[in-house]
Amino acid sequence: MFPLKTKPTCSRCGTLASDQKIVSPDNENGNANRPYYICSVCDINSRWITWNDARGVGPKNPVCDCIPSSPSRQDRAGKSSKREGYGFWTCATGTCLYYSEMENGLTQKEANSRPDLPGSRVFKPWLLPNV
């Protein structure tokens, strides 16, 4: 699956991603030198598409909304986020808009309707085994 063979398409506007970029070596979020794609059309708060590596992607991860469904990517909110250090799940390839802040992978809407389900809580990604 990774590295991606072709540039991904932005799931928000349908534009082909910009050329692959690389995180600067002095990044303090643990992402130094990681390859990634962004959308050159969407505004600064919506331009992220995906990482171009397999970090955080595993067969036991919740599935995203892609058809056919694929394992999601576990990631962690960075220092500039209000949720610094907390985990989230997202589409591994940036193809769909799947996003979850719940340990069990439920979307916020799903978790609100079923708060009794195990794992319907926010999480720190380093607490999850084998991911």
N, CA, C and O atoms as a GROMACS GRO file, in nm:
protein
  524
    1MET      N    1   0.082  -0.119   0.000
    1MET     CA    2   0.000   0.000   0.000
    1MET      C    3   0.087   0.126   0.000
    1MET      O    4   0.055   0.224  -0.068
    2PHE      N    5   0.198   0.124   0.077
    2PHE     CA    6   0.286   0.242   0.084
    2PHE      C    7   0.428   0.203   0.046
    2PHE      O    8   0.470   0.091   0.073
    3PRO      N    9   0.501   0.293  -0.017
    3PRO     CA   10   0.455   0.425  -0.057
    3PRO      C   11   0.350   0.414  -0.167
    3PRO      O   12   0.349   0.319  -0.244
    4LEU      N   13   0.263   0.515  -0.172
    4LEU     CA   14   0.158   0.516  -0.273
    4LEU      C   15   0.220   0.521  -0.412
    4LEU      O   16   0.321   0.588  -0.433
    5LYS      N   17   0.161   0.449  -0.506
    5LYS     CA   18   0.214   0.444  -0.642
    5LYS      C   19   0.180   0.569  -0.722
    5LYS      O   20   0.254   0.608  -0.813
    6THR      N   21   0.067   0.631  -0.688
    6THR     CA   22   0.026   0.754  -0.755
    6THR      C   23  -0.013   0.858  -0.650
    6THR      O   24  -0.044   0.824  -0.536
    7LYS      N   25  -0.012   0.983  -0.690
    7LYS     CA   26  -0.054   1.090  -0.599
    7LYS      C   27  -0.200   1.068  -0.561
    7LYS      O   28  -0.281   1.033  -0.646
    8PRO      N   29  -0.234   1.089  -0.434
    8PRO     CA   30  -0.374   1.076  -0.394
    8PRO      C   31  -0.455   1.198  -0.439
    8PRO      O   32  -0.399   1.302  -0.476
    9THR      N   33  -0.585   1.183  -0.434
    9THR     CA   34  -0.678   1.291  -0.466
    9THR      C   35  -0.736   1.344  -0.336
    9THR      O   36  -0.766   1.266  -0.246
   10CYS      N   37  -0.752   1.474  -0.326
   10CYS     CA   38  -0.810   1.534  -0.206
   10CYS      C   39  -0.955   1.488  -0.192
   10CYS      O   40  -1.034   1.502  -0.285
   11SER      N   41  -0.989   1.434  -0.075
   11SER     CA   42  -1.126   1.384  -0.054
   11SER      C   43  -1.225   1.498  -0.031
   11SER      O   44  -1.346   1.473  -0.031
   12ARG      N   45  -1.178   1.620  -0.013
   12ARG     CA   46  -1.268   1.734   0.007
   12ARG      C   47  -1.307   1.801  -0.124
   12ARG      O   48  -1.423   1.833  -0.146
   13CYS      N   49  -1.206   1.821  -0.214
   13CYS     CA   50  -1.235   1.897  -0.336
   13CYS      C   51  -1.210   1.819  -0.465
   13CYS      O   52  -1.248   1.866  -0.572
   14GLY      N   53  -1.146   1.702  -0.457
   14GLY     CA   54  -1.123   1.620  -0.575
   14GLY      C   55  -0.998   1.655  -0.654
   14GLY      O   56  -0.974   1.597  -0.760
   15THR      N   57  -0.919   1.749  -0.606
   15THR     CA   58  -0.796   1.789  -0.674
   15THR      C   59  -0.684   1.689  -0.647
   15THR      O   60  -0.673   1.636  -0.536
   16LEU      N   61  -0.601   1.665  -0.748
   16LEU     CA   62  -0.485   1.578  -0.731
   16LEU      C   63  -0.387   1.646  -0.634
   16LEU      O   64  -0.369   1.768  -0.640
   17ALA      N   65  -0.326   1.570  -0.546
   17ALA     CA   66  -0.234   1.624  -0.446
   17ALA      C   67  -0.116   1.695  -0.511
   17ALA      O   68  -0.081   1.669  -0.626
   18SER      N   69  -0.056   1.785  -0.435
   18SER     CA   70   0.068   1.848  -0.478
   18SER      C   71   0.178   1.742  -0.480
   18SER      O   72   0.154   1.628  -0.440
   19ASP      N   73   0.295   1.778  -0.527
   19ASP     CA   74   0.406   1.684  -0.521
   19ASP      C   75   0.432   1.644  -0.376
   19ASP      O   76   0.404   1.721  -0.284
   20GLN      N   77   0.484   1.524  -0.357
   20GLN     CA   78   0.513   1.477  -0.222
   20GLN      C   79   0.606   1.575  -0.151
   20GLN      O   80   0.699   1.629  -0.211
   21LYS      N   81   0.580   1.597  -0.024
   21LYS     CA   82   0.663   1.684   0.059
   21LYS      C   83   0.726   1.599   0.169
   21LYS      O   84   0.683   1.487   0.195
   22ILE      N   85   0.828   1.653   0.235
   22ILE     CA   86   0.897   1.584   0.343
   22ILE      C   87   0.899   1.676   0.465
   22ILE      O   88   0.932   1.794   0.454
   23VAL      N   89   0.864   1.621   0.582
   23VAL     CA   90   0.866   1.698   0.706
   23VAL      C   91   1.011   1.736   0.737
   23VAL      O   92   1.103   1.657   0.717
   24SER      N   93   1.031   1.857   0.786
   24SER     CA   94   1.166   1.904   0.816
   24SER      C   95   1.232   1.818   0.924
   24SER      O   96   1.164   1.765   1.012
   25PRO      N   97   1.364   1.804   0.918
   25PRO     CA   98   1.436   1.719   1.013
   25PRO      C   99   1.427   1.767   1.158
   25PRO      O  100   1.450   1.688   1.250
   26ASP      N  101   1.394   1.893   1.179
   26ASP     CA  102   1.387   1.945   1.316
   26ASP      C  103   1.245   1.944   1.374
   26ASP      O  104   1.220   2.009   1.475
   27ASN      N  105   1.154   1.872   1.311
   27ASN     CA  106   1.016   1.862   1.360
   27ASN      C  107   1.013   1.804   1.501
   27ASN      O  108   1.079   1.703   1.528
   28GLU      N  109   0.938   1.867   1.591
   28GLU     CA  110   0.934   1.826   1.732
   28GLU      C  111   0.819   1.731   1.765
   28GLU      O  112   0.805   1.690   1.880
   29ASN      N  113   0.738   1.695   1.667
   29ASN     CA  114   0.624   1.606   1.691
   29ASN      C  115   0.657   1.460   1.663
   29ASN      O  116   0.568   1.375   1.670
   30GLY      N  117   0.782   1.429   1.632
   30GLY     CA  118   0.819   1.291   1.602
   30GLY      C  119   0.796   1.253   1.457
   30GLY      O  120   0.796   1.134   1.424
   31ASN      N  121   0.777   1.352   1.370
   31ASN     CA  122   0.749   1.324   1.230
   31ASN      C  123   0.863   1.365   1.137
   31ASN      O  124   0.843   1.372   1.015
   32ALA      N  125   0.980   1.391   1.190
   32ALA     CA  126   1.093   1.435   1.108
   32ALA      C  127   1.116   1.341   0.990
   32ALA      O  128   1.117   1.218   1.005
   33ASN      N  129   1.133   1.400   0.874
   33ASN     CA  130   1.165   1.329   0.748
   33ASN      C  131   1.054   1.239   0.696
   33ASN      O  132   1.078   1.158   0.607
   34ARG      N  133   0.932   1.252   0.748
   34ARG     CA  134   0.821   1.170   0.695
   34ARG      C  135   0.766   1.232   0.567
   34ARG      O  136   0.751   1.354   0.558
   35PRO      N  137   0.736   1.148   0.466
   35PRO     CA  138   0.676   1.198   0.342
   35PRO      C  139   0.525   1.217   0.360
   35PRO      O  140   0.460   1.142   0.431
   36TYR      N  141   0.470   1.320   0.293
   36TYR     CA  142   0.327   1.347   0.303
   36TYR      C  143   0.276   1.421   0.180
   36TYR      O  144   0.354   1.473   0.100
   37TYR      N  145   0.143   1.425   0.168
   37TYR     CA  146   0.077   1.498   0.060
   37TYR      C  147  -0.021   1.598   0.116
   37TYR      O  148  -0.086   1.575   0.219
   38ILE      N  149  -0.032   1.713   0.047
   38ILE     CA  150  -0.133   1.812   0.080
   38ILE      C  151  -0.207   1.852  -0.047
   38ILE      O  152  -0.162   1.824  -0.158
   39CYS      N  153  -0.320   1.918  -0.029
   39CYS     CA  154  -0.398   1.974  -0.140
   39CYS      C  155  -0.353   2.118  -0.161
   39CYS      O  156  -0.341   2.193  -0.064
   40SER      N  157  -0.328   2.156  -0.284
   40SER     CA  158  -0.284   2.293  -0.313
   40SER      C  159  -0.402   2.387  -0.332
   40SER      O  160  -0.382   2.507  -0.350
   41VAL      N  161  -0.525   2.334  -0.329
   41VAL     CA  162  -0.644   2.415  -0.353
   41VAL      C  163  -0.717   2.450  -0.224
   41VAL      O  164  -0.760   2.564  -0.206
   42CYS      N  165  -0.732   2.354  -0.134
   42CYS     CA  166  -0.807   2.376  -0.010
   42CYS      C  167  -0.735   2.476   0.080
   42CYS      O  168  -0.614   2.496   0.068
   43ASP      N  169  -0.811   2.539   0.171
   43ASP     CA  170  -0.751   2.637   0.262
   43ASP      C  171  -0.656   2.568   0.361
   43ASP      O  172  -0.657   2.446   0.374
   44ILE      N  173  -0.577   2.646   0.427
   44ILE     CA  174  -0.469   2.595   0.513
   44ILE      C  175  -0.518   2.497   0.620
   44ILE      O  176  -0.443   2.407   0.658
   45ASN      N  177  -0.640   2.513   0.669
   45ASN     CA  178  -0.692   2.425   0.773
   45ASN      C  179  -0.750   2.295   0.719
   45ASN      O  180  -0.782   2.205   0.796
   46SER      N  181  -0.762   2.283   0.587
   46SER     CA  182  -0.823   2.164   0.527
   46SER      C  183  -0.736   2.098   0.422
   46SER      O  184  -0.782   2.009   0.351
   47ARG      N  185  -0.612   2.140   0.408
   47ARG     CA  186  -0.532   2.092   0.295
   47ARG      C  187  -0.462   1.958   0.315
   47ARG      O  188  -0.413   1.900   0.219
   48TRP      N  189  -0.457   1.908   0.438
   48TRP     CA  190  -0.390   1.780   0.465
   48TRP      C  191  -0.458   1.667   0.391
   48TRP      O  192  -0.580   1.658   0.391
   49ILE      N  193  -0.380   1.579   0.326
   49ILE     CA  194  -0.436   1.460   0.262
   49ILE      C  195  -0.389   1.335   0.336
   49ILE      O  196  -0.471   1.265   0.395
   50THR      N  197  -0.259   1.305   0.335
   50THR     CA  198  -0.212   1.184   0.404
   50THR      C  199  -0.060   1.180   0.415
   50THR      O  200   0.012   1.249   0.343
   51TRP      N  201  -0.014   1.096   0.507
   51TRP     CA  202   0.127   1.058   0.510
   51TRP      C  203   0.150   0.959   0.397
   51TRP      O  204   0.056   0.892   0.354
   52ASN      N  205   0.271   0.950   0.347
   52ASN     CA  206   0.302   0.851   0.245
   52ASN      C  207   0.396   0.744   0.301
   52ASN      O  208   0.500   0.712   0.243
   53ASP      N  209   0.356   0.689   0.415
   53ASP     CA  210   0.428   0.577   0.475
   53ASP      C  211   0.326   0.491   0.550
   53ASP      O  212   0.209   0.526   0.561
   54ALA      N  213   0.372   0.379   0.601
   54ALA     CA  214   0.280   0.284   0.667
   54ALA      C  215   0.276   0.301   0.819
   54ALA      O  216   0.212   0.221   0.887
   55ARG      N  217   0.341   0.403   0.873
   55ARG     CA  218   0.341   0.422   1.018
   55ARG      C  219   0.199   0.442   1.071
   55ARG      O  220   0.126   0.528   1.023
   56GLY      N  221   0.162   0.362   1.171
   56GLY     CA  222   0.030   0.372   1.231
   56GLY      C  223  -0.078   0.292   1.160
   56GLY      O  224  -0.193   0.291   1.204
   57VAL      N  225  -0.043   0.225   1.050
   57VAL     CA  226  -0.141   0.146   0.974
   57VAL      C  227  -0.121  -0.001   1.011
   57VAL      O  228  -0.010  -0.053   1.001
   58GLY      N  229  -0.228  -0.066   1.053
   58GLY     CA  230  -0.217  -0.206   1.092
   58GLY      C  231  -0.346  -0.281   1.069
   58GLY      O  232  -0.453  -0.220   1.066
   59PRO      N  233  -0.339  -0.413   1.053
   59PRO     CA  234  -0.458  -0.493   1.022
   59PRO      C  235  -0.563  -0.495   1.132
   59PRO      O  236  -0.679  -0.526   1.106
   60LYS      N  237  -0.524  -0.462   1.257
   60LYS     CA  238  -0.622  -0.462   1.367
   60LYS      C  239  -0.686  -0.324   1.387
   60LYS      O  240  -0.772  -0.308   1.473
   61ASN      N  241  -0.644  -0.227   1.308
   61ASN     CA  242  -0.702  -0.093   1.319
   61ASN      C  243  -0.848  -0.094   1.274
   61ASN      O  244  -0.888  -0.180   1.196
   62PRO      N  245  -0.928   0.002   1.323
   62PRO     CA  246  -1.065   0.014   1.271
   62PRO      C  247  -1.060   0.037   1.120
   62PRO      O  248  -0.962   0.091   1.069
   63VAL      N  249  -1.163  -0.004   1.049
   63VAL     CA  250  -1.166   0.020   0.905
   63VAL      C  251  -1.222   0.159   0.877
   63VAL      O  252  -1.304   0.211   0.952
   64CYS      N  253  -1.176   0.217   0.767
   64CYS     CA  254  -1.225   0.348   0.728
   64CYS      C  255  -1.351   0.332   0.642
   64CYS      O  256  -1.406   0.222   0.632
   65ASP      N  257  -1.396   0.441   0.582
   65ASP     CA  258  -1.519   0.439   0.503
   65ASP      C  259  -1.495   0.412   0.355
   65ASP      O  260  -1.589   0.418   0.276
   66CYS      N  261  -1.372   0.381   0.316
   66CYS     CA  262  -1.342   0.352   0.175
   66CYS      C  263  -1.413   0.223   0.131
   66CYS      O  264  -1.447   0.138   0.213
   67ILE      N  265  -1.435   0.212   0.001
   67ILE     CA  266  -1.493   0.089  -0.055
   67ILE      C  267  -1.394   0.038  -0.158
   67ILE      O  268  -1.370   0.108  -0.257
   68PRO      N  269  -1.334  -0.081  -0.142
   68PRO     CA  270  -1.353  -0.167  -0.025
   68PRO      C  271  -1.286  -0.104   0.097
   68PRO      O  272  -1.192  -0.026   0.085
   69SER      N  273  -1.335  -0.140   0.215
   69SER     CA  274  -1.282  -0.082   0.337
   69SER      C  275  -1.137  -0.125   0.358
   69SER      O  276  -1.096  -0.234   0.319
   70SER      N  277  -1.062  -0.038   0.420
   70SER     CA  278  -0.920  -0.060   0.446
   70SER      C  279  -0.889  -0.026   0.591
   70SER      O  280  -0.964   0.049   0.653
   71PRO      N  281  -0.780  -0.080   0.646
   71PRO     CA  282  -0.743  -0.040   0.782
   71PRO      C  283  -0.714   0.110   0.786
   71PRO      O  284  -0.658   0.167   0.692
   72SER      N  285  -0.751   0.173   0.895
   72SER     CA  286  -0.724   0.315   0.913
   72SER      C  287  -0.581   0.334   0.963
   72SER      O  288  -0.507   0.238   0.983
   73ARG      N  289  -0.544   0.459   0.981
   73ARG     CA  290  -0.412   0.495   1.035
   73ARG      C  291  -0.433   0.554   1.174
   73ARG      O  292  -0.520   0.638   1.194
   74GLN      N  293  -0.352   0.509   1.271
   74GLN     CA  294  -0.354   0.571   1.403
   74GLN      C  295  -0.250   0.682   1.403
   74GLN      O  296  -0.136   0.661   1.362
   75ASP      N  297  -0.290   0.798   1.449
   75ASP     CA  298  -0.199   0.911   1.454
   75ASP      C  299  -0.216   0.983   1.587
   75ASP      O  300  -0.301   0.945   1.667
   76ARG      N  301  -0.137   1.084   1.609
   76ARG     CA  302  -0.140   1.156   1.736
   76ARG      C  303  -0.141   1.306   1.708
   76ARG      O  304  -0.067   1.354   1.621
   77ALA      N  305  -0.224   1.380   1.780
   77ALA     CA  306  -0.231   1.525   1.765
   77ALA      C  307  -0.100   1.589   1.810
   77ALA      O  308  -0.044   1.552   1.913
   78GLY      N  309  -0.052   1.684   1.731
   78GLY     CA  310   0.076   1.749   1.759
   78GLY      C  311   0.069   1.863   1.858
   78GLY      O  312  -0.037   1.892   1.914
   79LYS      N  313   0.182   1.926   1.878
   79LYS     CA  314   0.196   2.031   1.979
   79LYS      C  315   0.109   2.153   1.953
   79LYS      O  316   0.072   2.222   2.047
   80SER      N  317   0.077   2.180   1.828
   80SER     CA  318  -0.004   2.299   1.797
   80SER      C  319  -0.154   2.272   1.813
   80SER      O  320  -0.235   2.362   1.795
   81SER      N  321  -0.190   2.150   1.846
   81SER     CA  322  -0.331   2.111   1.861
   81SER      C  323  -0.380   2.132   2.003
   81SER      O  324  -0.303   2.125   2.099
   82LYS      N  325  -0.510   2.157   2.016
   82LYS     CA  326  -0.573   2.165   2.148
   82LYS      C  327  -0.578   2.026   2.212
   82LYS      O  328  -0.600   2.014   2.333
   83ARG      N  329  -0.558   1.922   2.133
   83ARG     CA  330  -0.563   1.784   2.180
   83ARG      C  331  -0.423   1.721   2.181
   83ARG      O  332  -0.410   1.600   2.159
   84GLU      N  333  -0.322   1.799   2.205
   84GLU     CA  334  -0.184   1.750   2.197
   84GLU      C  335  -0.165   1.616   2.268
   84GLU      O  336  -0.203   1.600   2.384
   85GLY      N  337  -0.106   1.522   2.196
   85GLY     CA  338  -0.075   1.391   2.252
   85GLY      C  339  -0.187   1.289   2.244
   85GLY      O  340  -0.163   1.170   2.263
   86TYR      N  341  -0.309   1.334   2.216
   86TYR     CA  342  -0.420   1.238   2.207
   86TYR      C  343  -0.423   1.174   2.069
   86TYR      O  344  -0.383   1.235   1.970
   87GLY      N  345  -0.471   1.051   2.065
   87GLY     CA  346  -0.475   0.976   1.942
   87GLY      C  347  -0.600   0.999   1.861
   87GLY      O  348  -0.701   1.048   1.912
   88PHE      N  349  -0.592   0.964   1.734
   88PHE     CA  350  -0.708   0.963   1.646
   88PHE      C  351  -0.684   0.863   1.534
   88PHE      O  352  -0.570   0.825   1.507
   89TRP      N  353  -0.791   0.823   1.470
   89TRP     CA  354  -0.788   0.733   1.355
   89TRP      C  355  -0.830   0.814   1.233
   89TRP      O  356  -0.916   0.900   1.242
   90THR      N  357  -0.768   0.785   1.120
   90THR     CA  358  -0.803   0.854   0.997
   90THR      C  359  -0.780   0.759   0.879
   90THR      O  360  -0.711   0.658   0.893
   91CYS      N  361  -0.838   0.791   0.766
   91CYS     CA  362  -0.816   0.709   0.646
   91CYS      C  363  -0.666   0.706   0.617
   91CYS      O  364  -0.602   0.810   0.610
   92ALA      N  365  -0.611   0.588   0.601
   92ALA     CA  366  -0.466   0.572   0.581
   92ALA      C  367  -0.417   0.638   0.453
   92ALA      O  368  -0.304   0.687   0.449
   93THR      N  369  -0.498   0.640   0.350
   93THR     CA  370  -0.455   0.695   0.221
   93THR      C  371  -0.514   0.833   0.193
   93THR      O  372  -0.482   0.894   0.091
   94GLY      N  373  -0.600   0.883   0.282
   94GLY     CA  374  -0.663   1.012   0.260
   94GLY      C  375  -0.774   1.008   0.157
   94GLY      O  376  -0.820   1.113   0.112
   95THR      N  377  -0.819   0.889   0.120
   95THR     CA  378  -0.921   0.873   0.016
   95THR      C  379  -1.060   0.912   0.064
   95THR      O  380  -1.138   0.970  -0.012
   96CYS      N  381  -1.092   0.880   0.188
   96CYS     CA  382  -1.225   0.914   0.242
   96CYS      C  383  -1.208   1.009   0.360
   96CYS      O  384  -1.096   1.037   0.402
   97LEU      N  385  -1.315   1.058   0.414
   97LEU     CA  386  -1.311   1.154   0.524
   97LEU      C  387  -1.323   1.089   0.661
   97LEU      O  388  -1.354   1.156   0.759
   98TYR      N  389  -1.298   0.957   0.670
   98TYR     CA  390  -1.308   0.889   0.798
   98TYR      C  391  -1.216   0.954   0.901
   98TYR      O  392  -1.099   0.982   0.872
   99TYR      N  393  -1.270   0.977   1.022
   99TYR     CA  394  -1.194   1.036   1.131
   99TYR      C  395  -1.260   0.997   1.262
   99TYR      O  396  -1.382   1.009   1.275
  100SER      N  397  -1.182   0.951   1.358
  100SER     CA  398  -1.236   0.916   1.488
  100SER      C  399  -1.136   0.950   1.597
  100SER      O  400  -1.016   0.925   1.584
  101GLU      N  401  -1.186   1.008   1.705
  101GLU     CA  402  -1.103   1.036   1.823
  101GLU      C  403  -1.127   0.932   1.932
  101GLU      O  404  -1.071   0.943   2.041
  102MET      N  405  -1.209   0.831   1.903
  102MET     CA  406  -1.242   0.729   2.001
  102MET      C  407  -1.149   0.608   1.989
  102MET      O  408  -1.110   0.570   1.878
  103GLU      N  409  -1.113   0.550   2.101
  103GLU     CA  410  -1.023   0.435   2.102
  103GLU      C  411  -1.075   0.321   2.015
  103GLU      O  412  -0.997   0.252   1.950
  104ASN      N  413  -1.207   0.301   2.013
  104ASN     CA  414  -1.266   0.192   1.936
  104ASN      C  415  -1.290   0.226   1.789
  104ASN      O  416  -1.337   0.141   1.714
  105GLY      N  417  -1.258   0.347   1.748
  105GLY     CA  418  -1.270   0.385   1.607
  105GLY      C  419  -1.406   0.438   1.566
  105GLY      O  420  -1.426   0.469   1.449
  106LEU      N  421  -1.499   0.449   1.660
  106LEU     CA  422  -1.629   0.504   1.625
  106LEU      C  423  -1.616   0.653   1.594
  106LEU      O  424  -1.535   0.722   1.654
  107THR      N  425  -1.696   0.700   1.500
  107THR     CA  426  -1.701   0.844   1.475
  107THR      C  427  -1.770   0.910   1.594
  107THR      O  428  -1.832   0.841   1.675
  108GLN      N  429  -1.760   1.041   1.606
  108GLN     CA  430  -1.822   1.110   1.718
  108GLN      C  431  -1.973   1.086   1.721
  108GLN      O  432  -2.031   1.067   1.828
  109LYS      N  433  -2.035   1.088   1.605
  109LYS     CA  434  -2.180   1.064   1.597
  109LYS      C  435  -2.214   0.924   1.648
  109LYS      O  436  -2.309   0.906   1.725
  110GLU      N  437  -2.137   0.823   1.605
  110GLU     CA  438  -2.160   0.686   1.650
  110GLU      C  439  -2.138   0.672   1.800
  110GLU      O  440  -2.216   0.607   1.869
  111ALA      N  441  -2.031   0.733   1.851
  111ALA     CA  442  -2.000   0.724   1.994
  111ALA      C  443  -2.107   0.792   2.079
  111ALA      O  444  -2.141   0.744   2.187
  112ASN      N  445  -2.160   0.904   2.030
  112ASN     CA  446  -2.266   0.974   2.104
  112ASN      C  447  -2.393   0.890   2.112
  112ASN      O  448  -2.465   0.896   2.212
  113SER      N  449  -2.420   0.813   2.008
  113SER     CA  450  -2.542   0.731   2.008
  113SER      C  451  -2.523   0.600   2.085
  113SER      O  452  -2.621   0.538   2.125
  114ARG      N  453  -2.398   0.558   2.107
  114ARG     CA  454  -2.370   0.433   2.179
  114ARG      C  455  -2.256   0.450   2.278
  114ARG      O  456  -2.154   0.382   2.266
  115PRO      N  457  -2.268   0.540   2.377
  115PRO     CA  458  -2.158   0.563   2.471
  115PRO      C  459  -2.126   0.443   2.559
  115PRO      O  460  -2.022   0.441   2.625
  116ASP      N  461  -2.215   0.343   2.560
  116ASP     CA  462  -2.194   0.223   2.642
  116ASP      C  463  -2.094   0.125   2.580
  116ASP      O  464  -2.047   0.034   2.648
  117LEU      N  465  -2.062   0.142   2.452
  117LEU     CA  466  -1.971   0.049   2.386
  117LEU      C  467  -1.829   0.064   2.441
  117LEU      O  468  -1.783   0.176   2.462
  118PRO      N  469  -1.760  -0.048   2.464
  118PRO     CA  470  -1.622  -0.040   2.514
  118PRO      C  471  -1.535   0.041   2.418
  118PRO      O  472  -1.544   0.026   2.296
  119GLY      N  473  -1.451   0.125   2.473
  119GLY     CA  474  -1.360   0.203   2.391
  119GLY      C  475  -1.418   0.333   2.339
  119GLY      O  476  -1.352   0.401   2.260
  120SER      N  477  -1.539   0.370   2.380
  120SER     CA  478  -1.599   0.496   2.336
  120SER      C  479  -1.543   0.609   2.422
  120SER      O  480  -1.617   0.677   2.494
  121ARG      N  481  -1.413   0.627   2.413
  121ARG     CA  482  -1.345   0.732   2.489
  121ARG      C  483  -1.221   0.776   2.411
  121ARG      O  484  -1.168   0.701   2.328
  122VAL      N  485  -1.175   0.898   2.439
  122VAL     CA  486  -1.053   0.945   2.374
  122VAL      C  487  -0.935   0.867   2.430
  122VAL      O  488  -0.946   0.807   2.538
  123PHE      N  489  -0.824   0.866   2.360
  123PHE     CA  490  -0.713   0.781   2.401
  123PHE      C  491  -0.578   0.843   2.370
  123PHE      O  492  -0.566   0.929   2.283
  124LYS      N  493  -0.479   0.797   2.441
  124LYS     CA  494  -0.339   0.828   2.412
  124LYS      C  495  -0.287   0.710   2.330
  124LYS      O  496  -0.291   0.597   2.378
  125PRO      N  497  -0.238   0.732   2.209
  125PRO     CA  498  -0.204   0.621   2.121
  125PRO      C  499  -0.099   0.525   2.175
  125PRO      O  500  -0.100   0.407   2.139
  126TRP      N  501  -0.010   0.570   2.260
  126TRP     CA  502   0.092   0.479   2.311
  126TRP      C  503   0.035   0.379   2.411
  126TRP      O  504   0.105   0.288   2.455
  127LEU      N  505  -0.092   0.396   2.448
  127LEU     CA  506  -0.156   0.300   2.538
  127LEU      C  507  -0.214   0.181   2.464
  127LEU      O  508  -0.249   0.080   2.525
  128LEU      N  509  -0.225   0.192   2.332
  128LEU     CA  510  -0.283   0.083   2.254
  128LEU      C  511  -0.173  -0.015   2.214
  128LEU      O  512  -0.071   0.026   2.159
  129PRO      N  513  -0.193  -0.144   2.241
  129PRO     CA  514  -0.090  -0.242   2.206
  129PRO      C  515  -0.089  -0.272   2.056
  129PRO      O  516  -0.192  -0.267   1.990
  130ASN      N  517   0.028  -0.303   2.006
  130ASN     CA  518   0.046  -0.355   1.869
  130ASN      C  519  -0.004  -0.264   1.759
  130ASN      O  520  -0.052  -0.314   1.657
  131VAL      N  521   0.005  -0.136   1.776
  131VAL     CA  522  -0.037  -0.045   1.668
  131VAL      C  523   0.077   0.046   1.633
  131VAL      O  524   0.064   0.130   1.544
   0.00000   0.00000   0.00000
